[in-house]
Amino acid sequence: MSDSTHGLIRTFHTFFSRFPTLTEIQQAGIPAILAGRDVLLCAPTASGKTEAYAAPTAERLLSGPRAPFSVLVVSPTRALANDLHRRLDPRMRQLQIGFGRHTGEHKERRGGKPAEFAILTPESLDAALARHPDTLLGVRMVVLDEIHVLDGTPRGDQLRLLLERLDAATPTPPQRIAVSATVARPEAFAARYLRDAVCVVASTRRPIRAKGFEGRGPEAMAAHLDQLAQAGFKKILVFWNSRQAVEEFVRACHGKTAYGGNVFAHHGSIAKSLRESVEKRFLEAPAAVCAATLTLELGIDIGSVDYVLLAEPPPGVDHLLQRIGRGSRRKGELRAGYVHATAAEKAVFRVQFEQAAQGELCARPYAFRPSVIAQQALVLAGGEKLVTAARLRSVLPASVREEMPHDVCQRVLEELVHREKLEHTGHGRYVLAPGTESLYERARIHGNIEAQTDVPVVDRLTGAILGHVSAENAERTHLRLSGRGFRLVGRERDRLVVESAGKGEAPVFAGRGAPPFSFALARAVARHHGLADDECGQRRLHHDVLFLHCTGTAGARFLRWLIEEEHGMRVLETSPIHLLLPRGIDRVPSPVNDAAVDRFVARTGRELNRFLNMGPWHASLPKDLARDALRAAAGLDALTLFLRKARLRDESGVEAPPSWRW
């Protein structure tokens, strides 16, 4: 037993006896957790982070007072909660610790009481604080698992407020432990969720060996798989950016490669039972391919993965690292492939891999989503029968209070009254309006997840839900879901009823939007093309002009608006890297004043809200607060500063290379 684990008197054997040595994150993190400090554990996939927090928190639980909910693990998704439960349950049973889930799907109890060591989601923690705060009196430790998944989203900001409420609900503020993949700025990251934290950041980065595969058509993808099979790779994980692409890939490759029928689909619109079946079949098959979206970026256990193939450029370096980290877990290096259909995609991939190798994540700046203030106002009014501005302000973390206007809570409450979600009863007190009270009674206001417009697909014979697709599919006769073909036989109560069939095309899914391509990553692409940090480029492309702006997703939308609305020129094509224009420009477009930026936000607010993920309660904010939140999340102030200083390298007499047009 090493110095770092000498305090694991009861739990060392259970968690570490089968490992020859502790990982870096375990050696450094366990002593700090045993000492009762707030700790950030930050390390790549497969570095032993789960054991690094589970062993010392279980040790502290066994050596002190034990009560329901003594240890809370907040998981970002139910799927991860279920997977974590499966992995930890045998060890907790061995230690005789009451262990279970407390989510919308599962309410596991021990001796009629909630588990001592419980897994929740942010939504179930919100509900517990509002409806049964007395059950949380014994909370001693709270673990924020895979917190990078939530950071910079409304659910992450909701969790920041829930931690403040949890501190107020317990006699002694619980110890906080945050567990994350590699993040760009660990200290700032930790400060959002922890207090005076010890930041434990693993320095070990495995070298990356990346191989390019050219062509993304059905025949090309099948050939790529056969090439990997010939190289001896048994288990292949293929990442796509959309659910429809996953389904189309499986349809094209099922039964047409060396992997035969063991080509599976895994994404969020497939029913949980079918996803779990896919995970089990992939794990047990001697050789198989699983195509997935970000559902398998996280730590769900699907067994050993020999090779990861990136079928499209991921939206960021962090996503790339998460994806390739799922493979080669027992190797000294990360081996991955990437598929490029164009020279520009190949260039973007090369930049992403170069940044990953250097430890540069090119992350988007963090911006608080104030829509969660409106959501928490409603929850407080429901759980405590009324809410005041002072009470609402008390649940804001100190850093949020400092950056927000002093009257923000009062103004949010007044706006909620205007929108008939609250009623003002006088003396600064606000109560739920009848319609909102009904939502509270049905537990519909504890989340910050956008409502989906997909409709369920139901098996005619069993009545089981197979998944969810866009209602547009009702016009089709056949569709394919989770790699299986179905025939549509009817529509009942907003459900699509199907029966098995041998064929089917990939369904249409309601758009959710990909995470934005960051400004920092786009500027790294600019440097790859030989542009200086303050330069944009312009070259001819046949009869048009290609403007290489390299400002990311938000920058592309802003520049398009400036050119079309302010300069009257139609933009022919848009990407985070380039704009295609009918004629050249003489300078980099920039807003003439601050009012122009506000006009852009006002005109494009709905689109910005969607791709920036401002949350379902964003529309309930006062207009100016909603506008300022969009500006901050899009990074428009920094972007405007860049555009006003940027120089245009005008080479419009020269033909643009293929790598410029993404």
C-alpha positions as CSV (number, residue, x, y, z in Angstrom):
1,M,0.0,0.0,0.0
2,S,1.5,3.3,-1.1
3,D,1.6,6.6,0.9
4,S,-1.3,7.9,-1.2
5,T,-3.6,5.0,-0.1
6,H,-2.5,4.4,3.5
7,G,-5.8,5.9,4.6
8,L,-7.9,3.4,2.6
9,I,-8.0,1.0,5.5
10,R,-11.4,-0.5,4.6
11,T,-11.6,0.1,0.9
12,F,-8.2,-0.5,-0.6
13,H,-8.6,-4.2,-1.3
14,T,-12.1,-3.8,-2.8
15,F,-11.1,-1.1,-5.3
16,F,-7.4,-1.7,-6.1
17,S,-6.3,-5.3,-5.3
18,R,-6.6,-6.3,-9.0
19,F,-4.4,-3.4,-10.2
20,P,-0.5,-3.6,-10.2
21,T,-0.2,0.1,-9.3
22,L,-2.2,3.2,-8.9
23,T,-2.6,5.7,-11.7
24,E,-1.3,9.3,-11.5
25,I,-4.8,10.7,-10.8
26,Q,-5.4,8.2,-8.0
27,Q,-2.0,8.7,-6.3
28,A,-2.5,12.5,-6.2
29,G,-6.3,12.7,-5.7
30,I,-7.0,10.2,-3.0
31,P,-5.1,11.9,-0.2
32,A,-6.7,15.3,-0.9
33,I,-10.2,13.7,-0.8
34,L,-9.4,11.8,2.4
35,A,-8.3,15.1,3.9
36,G,-11.8,16.5,3.3
37,R,-10.7,19.1,0.7
38,D,-12.8,20.2,-2.3
39,V,-11.0,18.5,-5.2
40,L,-11.0,18.6,-9.0
41,L,-9.8,15.3,-10.6
42,C,-8.9,16.1,-14.2
43,A,-7.6,13.4,-16.4
44,P,-8.1,11.7,-19.8
45,T,-10.5,8.8,-20.4
46,A,-9.5,5.5,-18.9
47,S,-7.2,7.0,-16.2
48,G,-9.0,5.5,-13.2
49,K,-11.0,8.6,-12.2
50,T,-14.0,6.6,-10.9
51,E,-11.9,4.6,-8.4
52,A,-10.0,7.8,-7.5
53,Y,-13.1,9.3,-6.0
54,A,-15.2,6.2,-5.2
55,A,-12.6,4.6,-2.9
56,P,-11.9,7.6,-0.6
57,T,-15.5,8.8,-0.4
58,A,-16.6,5.2,0.5
59,E,-13.8,5.2,3.1
60,R,-14.9,8.5,4.6
61,L,-18.5,7.3,4.7
62,L,-17.5,4.1,6.5
63,S,-15.4,6.0,9.1
64,G,-18.0,8.6,10.0
65,P,-21.8,9.0,10.6
66,R,-23.9,7.2,8.0
67,A,-27.2,8.4,6.8
68,P,-29.4,8.4,3.7
69,F,-27.8,10.4,0.9
70,S,-24.4,10.7,2.8
71,V,-22.7,10.7,-0.6
72,L,-24.3,12.0,-3.7
73,V,-22.9,11.4,-7.1
74,V,-24.4,13.8,-9.7
75,S,-24.2,12.2,-13.1
76,P,-24.9,14.2,-16.3
77,T,-27.1,11.6,-17.9
78,R,-29.3,8.7,-16.8
79,A,-27.4,6.4,-19.1
80,L,-24.1,7.3,-17.3
81,A,-25.9,6.9,-14.0
82,N,-27.0,3.4,-14.9
83,D,-23.6,2.4,-16.2
84,L,-21.9,3.8,-13.0
85,H,-24.4,1.9,-10.9
86,R,-23.6,-1.4,-12.7
87,R,-19.8,-0.8,-12.3
88,L,-19.9,0.2,-8.6
89,D,-22.7,-1.9,-7.2
90,P,-20.7,-5.1,-6.6
91,R,-18.0,-3.2,-4.7
92,M,-20.5,-1.3,-2.6
93,R,-22.2,-4.6,-1.7
94,Q,-18.9,-6.0,-0.7
95,L,-18.3,-3.0,1.6
96,Q,-22.0,-3.3,2.9
97,I,-22.7,0.3,1.8
98,G,-26.3,1.1,0.9
99,F,-25.9,2.0,-2.8
100,G,-28.5,3.0,-5.4
101,R,-29.9,5.4,-8.0
102,H,-32.3,8.2,-7.3
103,T,-33.3,9.4,-10.8
104,G,-36.4,9.7,-12.9
105,E,-36.1,6.0,-13.8
106,H,-35.0,4.5,-10.6
107,K,-35.7,5.2,-6.9
108,E,-33.7,2.4,-5.2
109,R,-34.0,2.3,-1.4
110,R,-32.3,0.3,1.3
111,G,-34.4,-0.7,4.3
112,G,-37.1,1.6,3.1
113,K,-34.7,4.6,3.1
114,P,-32.8,6.3,0.3
115,A,-29.3,4.8,-0.3
116,E,-26.3,6.1,1.7
117,F,-24.3,6.4,-1.5
118,A,-26.7,7.6,-4.2
119,I,-26.4,8.5,-7.9
120,L,-28.6,11.4,-9.1
121,T,-28.9,13.7,-12.1
122,P,-29.1,17.5,-11.8
123,E,-32.9,17.2,-12.3
124,S,-33.4,14.7,-9.5
125,L,-31.3,16.7,-7.2
126,D,-33.4,19.8,-8.0
127,A,-36.6,17.9,-7.3
128,A,-35.2,16.5,-4.0
129,L,-34.2,20.0,-2.8
130,A,-37.6,21.4,-3.6
131,R,-39.8,18.6,-2.4
132,H,-37.9,16.6,0.3
133,P,-35.1,18.9,1.6
134,D,-35.1,17.1,4.9
135,T,-33.8,13.9,3.3
136,L,-30.6,15.8,2.4
137,L,-29.7,16.8,5.9
138,G,-27.1,14.0,6.1
139,V,-25.2,14.8,2.9
140,R,-21.5,14.9,3.6
141,M,-19.9,14.6,0.2
142,V,-21.1,15.4,-3.3
143,V,-19.3,14.2,-6.4
144,L,-19.9,15.9,-9.8
145,D,-19.1,13.2,-12.2
146,E,-18.1,14.0,-15.8
147,I,-18.8,17.6,-15.0
148,H,-17.2,18.8,-18.3
149,V,-20.3,17.5,-20.1
150,L,-22.5,20.0,-18.3
151,D,-20.0,23.0,-18.0
152,G,-21.0,25.9,-20.2
153,T,-24.6,24.7,-20.5
154,P,-27.8,25.6,-18.7
155,R,-27.7,22.3,-16.8
156,G,-24.2,23.1,-15.6
157,D,-25.3,26.5,-14.4
158,Q,-28.3,25.0,-12.8
159,L,-26.0,22.7,-10.9
160,R,-24.0,25.6,-9.6
161,L,-27.1,27.1,-8.1
162,L,-28.2,23.7,-6.7
163,L,-24.9,23.4,-4.9
164,E,-25.6,26.7,-3.2
165,R,-29.0,25.4,-2.2
166,L,-27.5,22.2,-0.9
167,D,-25.1,24.1,1.3
168,A,-28.0,26.0,2.8
169,A,-30.0,22.8,3.3
170,T,-27.3,20.9,5.3
171,P,-25.9,21.6,8.8
172,T,-22.3,21.7,7.4
173,P,-21.6,22.4,3.7
174,P,-20.7,19.1,2.0
175,Q,-17.3,18.4,0.6
176,R,-17.3,18.8,-3.2
177,I,-15.4,16.6,-5.7
178,A,-15.5,17.4,-9.4
179,V,-14.4,14.8,-11.9
180,S,-13.6,15.8,-15.5
181,A,-11.8,15.0,-18.6
182,T,-9.0,17.3,-19.6
183,V,-10.2,20.9,-19.6
184,A,-8.5,24.1,-20.9
185,R,-8.3,26.1,-17.7
186,P,-8.6,23.8,-14.7
187,E,-8.4,26.5,-12.0
188,A,-11.2,28.6,-13.5
189,F,-13.2,25.5,-14.1
190,A,-12.8,24.3,-10.5
191,A,-13.7,27.8,-9.2
192,R,-17.2,27.5,-10.8
193,Y,-18.1,24.4,-8.8
194,L,-15.8,24.1,-5.9
195,R,-14.4,26.2,-3.0
196,D,-10.7,26.7,-2.4
197,A,-10.1,23.5,-4.4
198,V,-7.1,21.3,-4.9
199,C,-6.7,20.8,-8.6
200,V,-5.3,17.4,-9.5
201,V,-4.5,17.4,-13.2
202,A,-2.9,14.3,-14.7
203,S,0.1,15.3,-16.8
204,T,0.3,12.0,-18.7
205,R,-0.8,12.3,-22.3
206,R,-0.5,9.3,-24.5
207,P,1.0,9.9,-28.0
208,I,-1.5,9.9,-30.8
209,R,-1.0,8.0,-34.0
210,A,-3.7,9.1,-36.5
211,K,-4.3,7.7,-40.0
212,G,-6.3,9.3,-42.7
213,F,-8.9,7.5,-44.8
214,E,-10.2,9.2,-48.0
215,G,-13.8,9.0,-49.0
216,R,-17.1,8.9,-47.0
217,G,-19.5,7.3,-49.5
218,P,-21.1,3.9,-48.7
219,E,-18.5,1.9,-50.7
220,A,-15.6,3.8,-49.3
221,M,-16.7,3.4,-45.7
222,A,-17.2,-0.4,-46.2
223,A,-13.7,-0.5,-47.7
224,H,-12.3,1.3,-44.7
225,L,-13.8,-1.2,-42.4
226,D,-12.4,-4.1,-44.4
227,Q,-9.0,-2.5,-44.3
228,L,-9.2,-2.3,-40.5
229,A,-10.3,-5.9,-40.3
230,Q,-7.4,-7.0,-42.4
231,A,-5.1,-5.1,-40.0
232,G,-6.4,-7.3,-37.2
233,F,-8.7,-4.8,-35.4
234,K,-11.7,-6.6,-33.9
235,K,-13.7,-3.9,-32.2
236,I,-14.2,-0.6,-34.1
237,L,-16.1,2.4,-32.8
238,V,-17.1,4.9,-35.5
239,F,-18.1,8.4,-34.5
240,W,-20.5,10.6,-36.5
241,N,-21.9,14.0,-35.7
242,S,-25.6,13.2,-36.4
243,R,-28.1,10.5,-35.8
244,Q,-29.1,10.3,-39.4
245,A,-25.5,9.7,-40.5
246,V,-25.3,6.9,-38.0
247,E,-28.4,5.2,-39.4
248,E,-27.3,5.7,-43.0
249,F,-23.8,4.2,-42.3
250,V,-25.3,1.1,-40.6
251,R,-27.7,0.6,-43.5
252,A,-24.9,0.9,-46.0
253,C,-22.4,-1.4,-44.2
254,H,-24.5,-4.0,-42.4
255,G,-23.7,-7.4,-43.9
256,K,-21.3,-5.9,-46.5
257,T,-18.0,-6.0,-44.7
258,A,-15.8,-8.5,-42.8
259,Y,-17.8,-7.7,-39.7
260,G,-21.0,-9.2,-41.3
261,G,-24.1,-8.4,-39.4
262,N,-22.3,-7.1,-36.3
263,V,-22.6,-3.4,-37.4
264,F,-24.6,-1.6,-34.8
265,A,-26.2,1.9,-34.3
266,H,-26.1,3.8,-31.0
267,H,-27.5,7.3,-30.5
268,G,-29.9,9.3,-28.2
269,S,-33.0,8.7,-30.3
270,I,-32.9,5.0,-29.9
271,A,-34.9,3.6,-26.9
272,K,-32.8,2.9,-23.8
273,S,-33.5,-0.8,-23.9
274,L,-32.3,-1.1,-27.5
275,R,-29.1,1.0,-26.7
276,E,-28.3,-1.3,-23.8
277,S,-28.9,-4.3,-26.1
278,V,-26.4,-2.8,-28.6
279,E,-23.9,-2.2,-25.8
280,K,-24.2,-5.8,-24.7
281,R,-24.0,-7.3,-28.2
282,F,-21.0,-5.2,-29.1
283,L,-19.2,-6.2,-25.8
284,E,-19.9,-9.9,-26.3
285,A,-19.2,-10.1,-30.1
286,P,-15.8,-11.4,-31.1
287,A,-15.6,-8.7,-33.8
288,A,-18.0,-5.8,-34.3
289,V,-18.5,-2.2,-35.4
290,C,-20.6,0.3,-33.4
291,A,-21.5,3.6,-35.0
292,A,-22.4,6.3,-32.5
293,T,-22.9,10.0,-31.9
294,L,-21.7,11.6,-28.6
295,T,-23.7,9.0,-26.7
296,L,-20.6,6.9,-26.6
297,E,-18.1,9.8,-26.1
298,L,-18.6,9.3,-22.3
299,G,-17.6,6.5,-20.1
300,I,-20.3,3.9,-20.8
301,D,-18.7,0.5,-20.6
302,I,-18.8,-1.3,-24.0
303,G,-15.7,-3.4,-23.3
304,S,-12.4,-3.1,-25.1
305,V,-12.3,-1.0,-28.3
306,D,-9.4,-1.7,-30.6
307,Y,-9.8,1.3,-32.9
308,V,-11.7,4.5,-33.1
309,L,-12.6,5.9,-36.6
310,L,-13.8,9.5,-36.8
311,A,-16.1,9.6,-39.7
312,E,-16.5,13.5,-39.6
313,P,-14.5,16.3,-38.0
314,P,-15.8,16.6,-34.4
315,P,-16.9,20.0,-33.2
316,G,-13.9,20.6,-31.0
317,V,-10.6,19.3,-29.8
318,D,-12.2,18.2,-26.5
319,H,-14.7,16.0,-28.4
320,L,-11.8,14.6,-30.5
321,L,-9.9,13.6,-27.3
322,Q,-13.0,12.1,-25.7
323,R,-13.7,10.0,-28.8
324,I,-10.3,8.7,-29.5
325,G,-9.8,8.1,-25.8
326,R,-12.4,5.3,-26.0
327,G,-10.0,3.1,-27.9
328,S,-6.5,1.6,-27.2
329,R,-7.1,1.7,-23.5
330,R,-4.4,-0.8,-22.7
331,K,-1.9,0.6,-25.2
332,G,0.9,3.2,-24.7
333,E,-0.5,5.2,-27.5
334,L,-3.8,6.3,-29.0
335,R,-4.5,4.9,-32.4
336,A,-7.3,6.5,-34.4
337,G,-8.4,7.0,-37.9
338,Y,-10.2,10.0,-39.6
339,V,-12.3,10.1,-42.7
340,H,-12.0,13.1,-45.0
341,A,-14.2,13.7,-48.0
342,T,-12.4,17.0,-49.0
343,A,-9.0,18.6,-48.7
344,A,-10.5,21.2,-46.3
345,E,-11.8,18.5,-43.9
346,K,-8.3,16.8,-44.0
347,A,-6.8,20.2,-43.0
348,V,-9.3,20.7,-40.1
349,F,-8.6,17.1,-38.8
350,R,-4.8,17.8,-39.0
351,V,-5.2,21.0,-37.0
352,Q,-7.4,19.2,-34.4
353,F,-4.9,16.4,-33.9
354,E,-2.0,18.8,-33.7
355,Q,-3.8,20.9,-31.1
356,A,-4.6,17.7,-29.1
357,A,-1.0,16.5,-29.2
358,Q,0.1,19.9,-27.8
359,G,-2.6,19.8,-25.1
360,E,-4.4,22.9,-26.6
361,L,-8.2,22.4,-26.4
362,C,-9.2,25.6,-28.2
363,A,-12.2,25.8,-26.0
364,R,-15.0,28.3,-26.2
365,P,-15.0,30.9,-23.4
366,Y,-17.4,30.2,-20.5
367,A,-20.6,32.3,-20.2
368,F,-23.2,32.0,-17.5
369,R,-26.8,31.2,-18.8
370,P,-29.1,33.5,-16.7
371,S,-32.2,31.5,-17.9
372,V,-31.5,29.2,-15.0
373,I,-32.4,32.1,-12.6
374,A,-35.9,32.1,-14.0
375,Q,-36.1,28.3,-13.7
376,Q,-34.9,28.4,-10.1
377,A,-37.4,31.2,-9.3
378,L,-40.2,28.9,-10.3
379,V,-38.8,25.9,-8.4
380,L,-38.4,28.0,-5.2
381,A,-41.9,29.4,-5.5
382,G,-43.2,25.8,-5.9
383,G,-41.2,24.2,-3.1
384,E,-41.4,27.1,-0.6
385,K,-44.8,28.3,-1.6
386,L,-43.4,31.8,-2.5
387,V,-40.3,33.4,-3.6
388,T,-38.7,36.9,-3.1
389,A,-35.9,38.6,-4.9
390,A,-33.7,38.3,-1.8
391,R,-34.4,34.5,-1.6
392,L,-33.6,34.1,-5.3
393,R,-30.4,36.1,-5.0
394,S,-29.3,33.9,-2.1
395,V,-29.0,30.8,-4.3
396,L,-26.7,32.6,-6.8
397,P,-23.0,31.8,-6.4
398,A,-20.9,34.8,-5.3
399,S,-19.2,35.1,-8.6
400,V,-22.5,35.2,-10.4
401,R,-23.9,37.8,-8.0
402,E,-20.8,40.0,-8.7
403,E,-21.1,39.9,-12.5
404,M,-24.9,40.3,-12.7
405,P,-26.8,43.6,-12.2
406,H,-27.9,44.0,-8.5
407,D,-31.6,44.1,-9.5
408,V,-31.4,41.1,-11.8
409,C,-33.5,38.8,-9.6
410,Q,-36.2,41.4,-9.1
411,R,-36.4,42.0,-12.8
412,V,-36.6,38.3,-13.6
413,L,-39.5,37.9,-11.1
414,E,-41.4,40.8,-12.7
415,E,-40.8,39.4,-16.2
416,L,-42.2,36.0,-15.0
417,V,-45.3,37.8,-13.8
418,H,-45.6,39.6,-17.1
419,R,-45.4,36.1,-18.8
420,E,-48.1,34.8,-16.4
421,K,-45.8,32.2,-14.8
422,L,-45.8,33.9,-11.4
423,E,-48.3,36.1,-9.6
424,H,-47.3,39.0,-7.3
425,T,-49.1,38.9,-4.0
426,G,-47.7,42.1,-2.6
427,H,-44.8,42.9,-0.2
428,G,-42.3,41.6,-2.7
429,R,-43.7,38.0,-2.6
430,Y,-44.4,36.0,-5.7
431,V,-46.3,32.7,-6.1
432,L,-46.8,30.3,-8.9
433,A,-49.5,31.1,-11.4
434,P,-52.1,28.3,-11.9
435,G,-50.6,27.0,-15.1
436,T,-47.1,26.9,-13.7
437,E,-48.4,25.3,-10.5
438,S,-49.8,22.5,-12.6
439,L,-46.3,22.0,-14.2
440,Y,-44.8,22.0,-10.7
441,E,-47.2,19.3,-9.5
442,R,-46.3,17.2,-12.5
443,A,-42.5,17.7,-11.8
444,R,-42.1,19.5,-15.2
445,I,-40.0,22.5,-14.1
446,H,-36.9,20.8,-12.6
447,G,-34.9,20.7,-15.8
448,N,-33.1,22.9,-18.2
449,I,-33.2,20.5,-21.2
450,E,-34.9,21.7,-24.4
451,A,-38.2,19.9,-25.1
452,Q,-37.8,17.6,-28.1
453,T,-40.3,17.6,-30.9
454,D,-39.6,14.0,-31.9
455,V,-42.5,11.5,-31.8
456,P,-42.2,7.9,-30.5
457,V,-41.9,4.9,-32.8
458,V,-43.9,2.0,-31.4
459,D,-43.7,-1.7,-32.3
460,R,-47.2,-2.8,-33.4
461,L,-46.9,-6.3,-31.9
462,T,-45.3,-5.5,-28.5
463,G,-46.2,-1.9,-27.9
464,A,-42.6,-1.2,-27.0
465,I,-41.1,2.2,-27.8
466,L,-38.2,1.6,-30.3
467,G,-37.0,5.2,-30.4
468,H,-38.0,8.8,-31.4
469,V,-38.0,10.4,-34.8
470,S,-39.3,13.6,-36.4
471,A,-43.0,13.7,-37.2
472,E,-42.0,14.2,-40.8
473,N,-41.4,10.5,-41.1
474,A,-45.2,9.9,-41.0
475,E,-45.2,10.5,-44.8
476,R,-42.9,7.6,-45.4
477,T,-43.7,3.9,-45.9
478,H,-40.5,2.5,-44.5
479,L,-37.7,3.6,-42.2
480,R,-34.7,2.2,-40.5
481,L,-34.0,2.6,-36.8
482,S,-31.1,1.1,-34.7
483,G,-30.0,-0.7,-37.9
484,R,-33.4,-2.5,-38.4
485,G,-35.9,-1.9,-41.1
486,F,-39.6,-1.1,-40.3
487,R,-42.8,-0.5,-42.3
488,L,-45.1,2.2,-41.1
489,V,-48.6,0.8,-40.5
490,G,-50.3,3.8,-38.9
491,R,-50.2,6.8,-36.7
492,E,-52.0,6.8,-33.3
493,R,-52.1,9.6,-30.8
494,D,-48.9,11.2,-32.1
495,R,-47.1,7.9,-32.3
496,L,-45.8,6.1,-35.4
497,V,-46.7,2.5,-35.3
498,V,-44.4,0.1,-37.2
499,E,-43.7,-3.5,-37.9
500,S,-40.5,-5.3,-38.9
501,A,-39.6,-5.2,-42.5
502,G,-36.4,-6.0,-44.4
503,K,-35.8,-2.5,-45.7
504,G,-36.0,1.1,-44.7
505,E,-34.2,4.4,-45.2
506,A,-32.6,6.5,-42.5
507,P,-35.3,8.5,-40.6
508,V,-35.4,12.3,-40.2
509,F,-34.7,13.5,-36.7
510,A,-35.6,16.8,-35.2
511,G,-32.6,19.1,-35.3
512,R,-30.7,19.6,-32.0
513,G,-27.7,21.4,-33.4
514,A,-24.0,20.5,-33.0
515,P,-21.8,22.3,-30.5
516,P,-20.3,25.5,-32.0
517,F,-16.9,25.4,-33.7
518,S,-14.9,27.7,-31.5
519,F,-13.1,30.9,-32.5
520,A,-9.8,29.6,-31.0
521,L,-10.0,26.4,-33.1
522,A,-10.9,28.4,-36.3
523,R,-7.9,30.7,-35.7
524,A,-5.7,27.6,-35.4
525,V,-7.0,26.6,-38.9
526,A,-6.1,30.1,-40.1
527,R,-2.5,29.6,-38.9
528,H,-2.4,26.2,-40.7
529,H,-3.2,28.1,-43.9
530,G,-0.4,30.6,-43.3
531,L,-2.5,33.5,-42.0
532,A,-1.3,35.6,-39.1
533,D,-3.3,35.8,-35.9
534,D,-4.8,39.1,-37.1
535,E,-5.4,38.2,-40.7
536,C,-8.3,36.9,-42.9
537,G,-7.7,35.8,-46.4
538,Q,-9.4,36.2,-49.8
539,R,-8.9,34.3,-53.0
540,R,-10.7,33.6,-56.2
541,L,-12.8,30.4,-56.6
542,H,-13.8,30.0,-60.2
543,H,-16.1,33.0,-60.8
544,D,-16.7,33.7,-57.1
545,V,-14.5,34.8,-54.2
546,L,-13.7,32.6,-51.2
547,F,-13.3,34.7,-48.0
548,L,-11.3,32.7,-45.4
549,H,-12.5,34.4,-42.2
550,C,-11.6,31.6,-39.7
551,T,-13.8,32.9,-36.8
552,G,-15.9,29.8,-35.9
553,T,-19.6,29.2,-35.9
554,A,-20.7,32.4,-34.2
555,G,-18.3,34.5,-36.3
556,A,-19.5,33.0,-39.6
557,R,-23.1,33.9,-38.7
558,F,-22.1,37.4,-37.6
559,L,-20.1,38.0,-40.8
560,R,-22.8,36.7,-43.0
561,W,-25.3,39.1,-41.4
562,L,-22.9,42.0,-41.7
563,I,-22.3,41.4,-45.4
564,E,-25.9,40.7,-46.3
565,E,-27.7,43.2,-44.0
566,E,-25.1,46.0,-43.7
567,H,-23.5,45.7,-47.1
568,G,-26.2,44.3,-49.3
569,M,-24.2,41.4,-50.8
570,R,-25.6,37.8,-50.9
571,V,-23.5,35.2,-49.3
572,L,-23.4,32.0,-51.3
573,E,-22.0,29.6,-48.8
574,T,-21.2,29.6,-45.1
575,S,-18.9,27.6,-42.8
576,P,-17.0,28.2,-39.6
577,I,-13.9,28.7,-41.8
578,H,-15.0,30.4,-45.0
579,L,-17.7,32.4,-46.8
580,L,-18.3,32.2,-50.5
581,L,-19.1,35.6,-52.0
582,P,-20.1,36.7,-55.5
583,R,-17.4,39.3,-55.5
584,G,-14.4,40.4,-53.4
585,I,-14.4,42.8,-50.4
586,D,-11.9,45.5,-49.7
587,R,-11.7,45.0,-46.0
588,V,-12.7,42.6,-43.2
589,P,-16.3,43.5,-42.3
590,S,-16.9,44.8,-38.8
591,P,-19.9,46.4,-37.0
592,V,-19.9,50.2,-37.2
593,N,-21.0,50.5,-33.6
594,D,-22.4,48.6,-30.6
595,A,-26.0,49.1,-31.9
596,A,-25.1,47.0,-34.9
597,V,-24.2,44.1,-32.7
598,D,-27.5,44.5,-30.8
599,R,-29.4,44.5,-34.1
600,F,-27.7,41.2,-35.1
601,V,-28.7,39.6,-31.8
602,A,-32.3,40.9,-32.2
603,R,-32.6,39.6,-35.8
604,T,-31.0,36.2,-35.2
605,G,-31.8,35.6,-31.6
606,R,-33.8,32.4,-32.2
607,E,-31.0,30.8,-34.2
608,L,-28.4,31.9,-31.7
609,N,-30.5,30.6,-28.8
610,R,-30.6,27.2,-30.5
611,F,-27.0,26.6,-31.4
612,L,-25.6,28.3,-28.3
613,N,-27.9,26.2,-26.0
614,M,-29.3,29.0,-23.9
615,G,-31.9,26.8,-22.3
616,P,-35.7,26.4,-22.4
617,W,-36.3,29.3,-20.0
618,H,-34.3,31.8,-22.0
619,A,-37.4,33.3,-23.5
620,S,-38.7,34.1,-20.0
621,L,-35.9,36.6,-19.3
622,P,-36.2,40.4,-19.7
623,K,-35.3,41.3,-23.3
624,D,-32.1,43.1,-22.5
625,L,-30.9,40.4,-20.2
626,A,-31.6,37.8,-22.8
627,R,-29.8,39.9,-25.4
628,D,-26.7,40.4,-23.2
629,A,-26.6,36.7,-22.4
630,L,-26.6,35.8,-26.1
631,R,-23.8,38.4,-26.8
632,A,-21.7,36.8,-24.0
633,A,-22.3,33.2,-25.0
634,A,-21.5,34.0,-28.7
635,G,-18.4,35.9,-27.7
636,L,-19.5,38.8,-29.7
637,D,-17.5,41.5,-27.8
638,A,-14.2,39.7,-28.4
639,L,-15.2,38.9,-31.9
640,T,-16.1,42.5,-32.7
641,L,-12.7,43.6,-31.3
642,F,-11.0,41.0,-33.6
643,L,-12.9,42.1,-36.7
644,R,-12.1,45.8,-36.1
645,K,-8.4,45.1,-35.9
646,A,-8.2,42.3,-38.5
647,R,-6.3,42.8,-41.8
648,L,-7.4,41.4,-45.1
649,R,-4.8,39.5,-47.1
650,D,-6.3,40.1,-50.6
651,E,-5.1,37.5,-53.1
652,S,-8.3,37.5,-55.2
653,G,-6.2,37.2,-58.3
654,V,-5.0,33.7,-57.2
655,E,-7.2,30.5,-57.3
656,A,-8.0,29.3,-53.8
657,P,-6.6,25.8,-52.9
658,P,-9.2,23.0,-52.2
659,S,-8.2,23.1,-48.5
660,W,-9.8,26.5,-48.1
661,R,-13.3,25.4,-48.8
662,W,-14.7,23.4,-46.0
